[in-house]
């Protein structure tokens, strides 16, 4: 029956193949992001925070001179380093996802594009 506005079978098959390929590549990307260590540093370099590409906290490094300046300075520098690591991790994840889905145009409702 015609008239339902569905893509022809060939287009649909191609779209499913592409979606399967993306799913397989997404798993590889997940593994790659898990293995990354993205460093963020405070502006003075005395606080460092490392996140995975999936934004899992990995470790924190604080310079002893920073600790001597007290709680407020330590908290401020640590937060600054965390924000830097988060921004870098987000940008990395977004860039990798764009590479993964680049060129995909299924023209499906709700998919944007």
N, C-alpha and C positions, 0 to 999 in steps of 0.2 A: 504494500500500500504506500502510495506517495502522499506528499502533502503535510508530513509531520515536521518538516524543517530539520531533519537529522542529517548529519554529514553522511556521505556515502561510506560503504563498508571499508573501502581501502583507506580512507582518511582516518576512520575510527581505529582500524588495526594499527596504523602508523602511530597514532596518538598513544595507544596502549603500549606499543613497543617502546616509545620514547619515555613514557611514564615508568615502565619497568627498569629501563636503563638508568633513569634518574634515581630510582629507589636503590638500586645496587650501588651507584656512585655515592649516594647519600650515606650509606653504611661505611664506605671507605673514607668519606670525608669526616664522619663522626670519629672514626678511629684516629685519623690524622689530627683532628682538633684535640682529642684526648691526650695525645702524645706531645703536644706543644707546651712550651713554657714561655709565657709572655710576661715580661717584666715591666713594672711601673715604678717610677721613682718620684720622690718629692722634689721640689724645685732646687733644694740645696743638696740633693743626692744622699742625704743621710738616712732616709727610710726607703726601703724597697719592698715591693709586694709582687709575688708571682702568681699568675692564674694560668690554667690550661686554656686552650682555644675554646673550650666549652664553658669557660668562666668558673671552673672549680678552683677554689683557693688551694695553692700548693705550699707556699711558705712566705714568711715575713723576715726581713733583716733590718735591724735597727742599729745605727752607729752608737757606741757607748757615750759619745759626747752629747748626742741628742737626749739620751736618757738622763744625763746630768742636768739638763735644762728643765726637767720636770714634766709632769703629766700633761699639761696643756700643750706644750711644744711637741711632745711625743705623739699625742693624739692628732694634732693638726697635720703633722708630717706624714703620719701613717695613713690618714684619710686622703691626703693629697696623692700619695703613692697608689692607694687602692683605686682612686678615680682614674689615674693615668693608666693603670693596668686594665681596668674595666673598659675604658674607651678604646684602647689598642685591641683588646680581645674582641669587642663588639665589631670594630672595623674589619678585623681579620675574618671573623665568622661571616659577616655580611659579604665581604669580597669573595670568599670561597663559595658561598651559596649562589652568588650571581654567576660565577664561573660555571657552577654545576648546572644551573637552569638556563644559561644563556642560549638565546635562539629558540627557546620553547615558546610556541604560540598556539595554544590549543583552541583559542577563541571560545572558551566555555563560559557560561554565565557565572558571575561572581569571582572569576579568576583575575580580573583586572586586565592590564595589558594594553 
